[in-house]
Amino acid sequence: MNDNRGDAPRIAFLGLGLMGAPMARRLLDAGCPLTVWNRTSAAAQPFAAAGAAIGSSAAEAVREADVVFTMLADPAAVAEVGAAMAPALRPGTIVVDTSSIGPDAARAAAERLPAGVAYVDAPVMGSVDKAAAGELLVLAGGDLEPVAELLAHFGTVRACGPVGSGAALKAVLINAVIGGVVLTAEALALGKSLGLPDDLVRDGLAASPLAGLLQRVSTTTAHYPVTHAAKDVRLASAAADLPLARTVLDRLLAYPDLAAKDLAVIADRIVAEA
Ligand code: NAP
């Protein structure tokens, strides 16, 4: 894609939630011509103030776009928004879905696009803090070459293979992280039950292979809602027989009051209850 602003691709960004807002902001801050849309329109207003155009609907937002990014909650949201925008997509447009929806839904989304519209699945690893800093890991499936420079605004881009492969790797990685967070929380809970000082247990874990997971359960700058974690475990469990994932899902669903909180808050609750 051409970096010259006059010839720069016109971008539409649909979905300005916890992740979509900072990702769209990075495109805007980089000078990309941007039209945004969000189902709940209030989320788009700060973008108007910062120089973006606001689409009155998903279809209006994508009508002039060369590249359409979507960052939506789940497969149902991607299907709904995909159906709404499809009639307005022009041949030659590239749709890049960064939502975490699993490989089956990603391939289905690609198949629903009009002829001549390309699709890249590009879900991301990393939360809101990394999104704002442009330090996500972007897991891209499909022909990403035409959008590689744009994706680089979000972080490091990893080419995974054909359409659906980015979504598949995302399912693998996030399922491992979620399970690891619950496992690490239970290690901290066990240490507490055995009467060990919390610092001692954390120091031990920090020197173990679980060091990265200990960081994840200790962070206060991520916001990955538990409800999305449960969705991601369900997506993984639908693809393979994963007994541990079933147990992890039970743990996530045991605290409905935490559904909108970051995953690390589940770990805090598990330790608090020990
Ligand atoms: P979020 O804050 O809940 O935002 C979800 C977005 O989807 C909002 O813009 C919401 O619009 C929109 N949406 C939901 N249902 C819709 C529908 N039926 N039609 C149109 N729009 C709809 O979620 P998020 O944290 O940004 O996560 C988005 C995706 O990224 C998820 O797949 C998540 O698993 C993944 N992800 C999240 C993180 C993280 O740390 N948060 C990290 C990596 C990946 P409204 O504003 O109108 O509700």
Boltz pocket constraint, residues with backbone or C-beta under 6 A from the ligand:
constraints:
  - pocket:
      binder: B
      contacts: [[A, 15], [A, 16], [A, 17], [A, 18], [A, 19], [A, 20], [A, 38], [A, 39], [A, 40], [A, 43], [A, 71], [A, 72], [A, 73], [A, 74], [A, 76], [A, 77], [A, 80], [A, 81], [A, 98], [A, 99], [A, 100], [A, 101], [A, 124], [A, 125], [A, 126], [A, 127], [A, 128], [A, 222], [A, 223], [A, 224], [A, 225], [A, 228], [A, 229], [A, 232]]
      max_distance: 6.0
